[in-house]
Every structure is written in structure tokens, then in C-alpha cells.
Amino acid sequence: MSDAAEVELVIVGAGVAGCTAAIYAKRYGIDVVILNNGVPGGQLLTVSMIENFPGFPEGISGMELGQRVQQQVENHEVEIVQEQVTGIKRHDDGRWVVQTSDGDWLTVAVIVATGASRRPLRVAGAQKLRGHGVSYCATCDGFLYRDETVAVVGGGNTAVEDALYLADICQKVYLIHRRDRLRADPYLTQQVLSRDNIEPMWQTVVQEVVGNEEVEQLRLRNTGTGEEQLLPVSGLFVAIGIIAYTEWLQDLLELNNGFVTTDMNMQTNQPGIYAAGDVRDTVIRQVATAVGDATTAAYSAYQYVCRHRGQEYGEYKQSGPAGPEQP
């Protein structure tokens, strides 16, 4: 292990949660590095417009927000290392070994911020028109289709919540589900079935997303009769499940349907390992909640690192837990 790079905190993932945690950790005086596989920014890069993040009354594109967050990390002189993390194991001295495709990192604490994504709709045209009518975030993109006709595909809580949200914005919402009943909670099902401008389409699957530059129609098939039809819509919102990037953690952390279980301090079942953002087992997955998770995780990691140093965490505070801007 002598050739392992040593650092006090490793953050896995360079999305908004990982970057926020790094900014706070650096301000606490922690030696921190971000390990990321791919382009920094995470799921932000796939969102065309974010209208509900405080401080941007005109909205901001996910790409621009991601670039700003990355710039802020660079301003704090936090290094983002392009390495794929493959596992974490306990070192003999009690620290953690973060294993990557290019070597090991020996660290006191770890924040897992690898994120999650909506399960993709794998039909013709869906990938081509992603961001051009095909969306995986109703609260992010719904306002773009105000007073238009859209469709939601899925039958669980997320799909029904998306349909209800869109029904307040759009003229008409089709809810496409492959079964003859919804899987959502009864109170949500009752709400969606009572809305005049939401039309469920039972035993129906999307065969193709049709359009040149933007979504124009959906080719649908009834699973009972085999009958096909073309449905004119301006947008398609996909809610057929969420996948967390946690395959490499299955033998280490407690997971719930693939998502990392934490307490209110973002602590996992392993001391010194925390989780933040969409990878965490939580109800709401938004930019704002990812930032909040990361702030808490960084503070918890700061306390843990200080205990490892043999300090009370208050001894190391320079400007308070939130830095000079702390109210």
C-alpha cells in the first residue's frame, strides 16, 4: 500500500453533489480530491433548462450551471482526477482504500456522490430526440410545453407525480402504461384518475418516437390487441425507473433498491463513508436537494477527519462550519 496516494477525503463523483461537498470540505481545511469517470457535471449536462434553482430567476441551462460549479471547484484548488472507482475496502490502520482503474487512494473518509439516472427508454428515436422533446425530468423541462399536449410513460409514483405536475402546465397529458392498472400509491392514483386533462392509455407501450428536429408523434402498440396508432404530442416524459450507480458498493454499503441508505447526517452503515445527492435513498432528487445533502455530508466528513486527527472539530474551525458566509 506504500504506493497509494494519501488524502484525507475522497469524493467519488463530480456532479453537483460531489462538487458542492468538495467546496465545503476545502473551506474546512480538509485535503480533498474528487475522483470522476467521465465529464464533470453529471446529470446536469443532460438538462436543457433549470427553472427552480434559487438565484436564477430567468432559469439556467444544466450545462451552464455544471460549468459554473466546476469552475468554483477549480477556484478552490480542488483536483478532479479522471479515474474510475472500482471498489472501497478497509485498510489495516482503519482508513479506507479507494480502488480505481489507475491505482489506490488511502483516505480517512469517503463521500459517495455517483448520482443516478432515469432508466432510458430504449426504442427508436428516443435517444436521437433526447433534449428535443424527450425528457427525463418533468420538473426541469415541463414549463417548455406550457399549454401543449405531452405524454408520460410509466406507471409508478414518479410517473404519476410527473403527470400531475404536467397537468397544471399542459393542455393535455397522456399517461402511457403497459399494464391495466397503475403501480403508484392509491392516493396518487386517485388524483391522476380524477384529472380531466390526464388520459390514461392502458396496456400500451411506446414503439417509436417520431420526429425530425423535435418530437412530433409517438408510435404506440396496445399489448392486448396488438393494434398500433400514432399519437401527436409535443413532448414525452420518461419515468420507467431510476438507476443508481452503486454496483461497485453492493458488498460494502447498505442499499435499498440500489440506493445508498444514510441517516440524517448522510452517514452510511460504514463509519467514515457518506453519501449525497441522487445516489442516496431519498424521496426528492433535485439540484437543490443534492446541494443540501452535500453540505451535510461535507460537514459530517469534516467532523470525522478531525476526530481522526485527534482534534475536536471546533479546534479546526477557521470561520465556522459554513466559512466566512456563515450567518
N, C-alpha and C positions, 0 to 999 in steps of 0.2 A: 504493500500500500504506500510505500515511500514515494512512488512516482505520481500519486494522486494530487491534484490541485486542491488546496485547502482554502476554505472560505467559511464565514460564519453563517451565511444564509444563502441557500439556493432556491430560486423561484423557477418553477417549471411552467413555461408558457408566457408569451409576450403579447397577449391580448390586453384589453383594458384592465382586467383584474390583476394580471401579473405586473403590468407596468405601474399601476397605482400602488401596489404593495411595495415595489422596488423604490418608488419615490419616497414613500413614508419611511421605509427601512433605512435608506441612505440618510434621511434627515435625522434619524435616531442615532446615527453614527455606526451603523452596522455595516460590516464588509459583506457586500451582496453581489450576486451575479444572476442574470436571467439566462436560462437555457431554453432554446426555442428551436423547433424543427419547422422551417418554412419562413414565410414573410411575417414580420411583426405586425400586429393589428388584429389578428384573429378574425372572428365573425364580423367585426365592424366593417371590414373591407367588402363584405357582400351586401351591406345595407345601403340602399340608394339615398335615403334621407331619414334623419333622426329629428323628430319634431318635439319630443317630450323630454329632452335632457336639459336641465336647468342651465341658464346662462346663454342660450342660443335662441332668442325669440323668433328668429327667421328660419330656424332649423339649420342643420349642418349635415353634410353627407358623411356616411360612415368612413369613407376613405380619408376625408379631411380630418375628422376627429381622430382617427387612428394615427395619422401622420403627426398631429399636434401632440398626442400623448407620447409617441415615440420620441419626438423632439425634446419633450420635457424630461424624459428618462435620460437622454443624451446630455442635457444641460446639467443633470445631477451626476454625471460621470459614472453612470451605471453601464456596465458592459453587457451587451446581448450577444451571447455565444450561440452560433448555429450548430447545435448538436441534438441528436435525437436521444431522449432519455428512454432507457430500456428497462430500468428497474431501480429499486431502492432496497438496501439491506443495512442491518445494524452492524456497526464496527465494534471491535472488541473493547474500545475505550468508551463506548456509549454514544458516540456520534453516529451520524448516518453516512453511508456511502451511496452517492447517486451515480448510477452506472449509465454511461452513454455509449453511443456508437463509436466515439473517438477517445474514450478513456473514462476515468473515475474522478469524482469530486468528493472530497471529505468535508462534511459540513455539520454544524451544530443543529440547524433547523432547516426545514423544507416547507415551502408553500406550494401546493399543487394548484395551478390555475390553467389547466389544459383546455378548459372550455367544453362545449357540447355543440351539437348542431341538429337541426331538424333532419329527420330521416328523408333522404331525397326521393322524389317521385321519378321512378325510372321508366318513363315512357317517351316515345318520340316527341321531340320538340320541347320537352320540359327544360333540359339543360340549355339549349340554344336560346330560349326566351327568358331564362332566369334574369331578373332585373329589368325585364321588358314586358312585364305583365305577370310573370310567375314570381311569387314572393313566398318567403317562409316566415314572415313576421307581419302580422296584421296591424299591430300597434305601431310599427315603424312605417309601413307603407300604405295603410288603409286610406289616409287622407288624400292620397293621389287619385283615388277613384270615387271621390265625393259625387253623389247623385248618379252614379253609373251602376251597371249590372256586373256582379262578380260571382265567383263560386269559391266555396271552401271544400276541400276534400279531406275526409276523416270523420271519425265518429266518437272520439273520446272527449274528455273535458276541454283540452286545448282547442280542438276543432269547434266545439260548441261555443266556447268563450270567444273565439275569433269571429264566429258567425254573429253572435250577439253584438259584439263591438262594431262590426261592419254594418249591421242593420241600422245603427244610429247614424251612419255616414252615407251609405249607398242606397240607391233606389230599390235594388233587388239583390237578394243573396240566395244562391242555390247552395244547399248543403248536400254534398255528394258522399254517400256512404255505401260500402259494399254489402252490408248486412241489412236486415229488415227492421232493425231497431238500433238505437244509439247505445254506446257503451258508457256515455257520460253519466255523472251523478243525476239522480232523479230530479232534483230541484232545477238543475241546468237544462235537462231535457224538457221539463215542463215549460220553462221560459222560452226555449227556442221554438217549441211547437205552437206557442201562443202568439208568436210574432207574425203579423200579416205579410211582411215583406221578406220572410225567410221561407223558402220552399225546399223541404227535404226531397231528395231523389234517392229512394231506397233501392237496394240491390243493384247498385250502379257503380261502375268503375270507369276511370279515365283511360282511354286507349291512346289518345294523341292530343297534344296541344298544338293547335293550328294557328299560324300567323307568319307574316314575313318579318316585319320590324317589331311588331307588338302582338300580344295575344289577341286573336280575333274570335276564335271558336274552340270548343272542346269536342273531341270525338268521344262519345260515351257508348258504353255497352251495358245492357241490362243482363245481370248474371243469371237471372231466372229464365228469361225468354230468348236471350242471345241477340235481341234487337239492338241495332245501333242508331244513334242520332247525333246531329251536330247541334251544339248549344252555343249561341252567340254570347260572349262575355268579354269584358274589358280586362279582367284580372282573375288570376287563380291563386288562392292562398292554400298552401300545403301544410297539413297538420296531421301527419300519419305516424308520429312518434318522434322522440328525441334520443339522440345517441351521445353518451358521454365518452370522452377519450380516456378511459380508465382500464383498458385491457391489461396493461402492464402493472396494475395495482391490485389485481384480484386476490393475490395471496398475501397481501400486506395490510390493506385497509378494509374497514367495514363499508360495504357498499349496499345501496338499496336500488335495485333495478339498474345497476351500473353507475349510480351517482354516489359520491362520497358523503358519508354520514358525518356530521360535525355537531358540536354543541354551539351555544350562542357566541362563543369566543373563537369559532372557526377551528377548534381543536378536533382532530380525528381521534380514533381509538389508539393511535400511537403517539406517545409523548414527543413533542418537538416537530410533529408533522401537522400542517394546517391545510385547509382548502378554502378557495374563494372563487366566486363567480359561478358561471353556468355549470361547472363540473360538480358543484355541491348539490346535495339533495335538498331542494328548496321549492317553493311554490312559484315564485315570480322570477323570471330570468330577463332582466333588462340591464342596460348600461348603468343606470343609477344604482341598482342593487349590487352589481358587480363591484362598483367603486366602494360601496359601503362594506361589502364583505372583505375586500382587500385592505381597507383601512383597519378593520378589526383584526384581520389575520396578521398584518404587519406589527400591530401593537402587541399582540399575543406572542409573536415570534421575538420581538424586542425584549419582552419580559423573560422569555425562556433563555435567550442568549445571555442576558445579564446575569441570570442565576448560574449559568454555566461558567461565566467569568468569575463568579464568587462575589458579585455585586448585588445589592438591592437595586432594582431597576431605577429607583429615584435618584441614585447616586450618579447615574449616567445621563440624566436628562439635562439638556442644554437650554432648551426653550420651551419645555413642556411637551406632552405627548404629541401635539399636533404641530410642533415647530413654532416659529415666530407668529404665525397667523392664528394660534390658538386663542379662542375667545375667552 
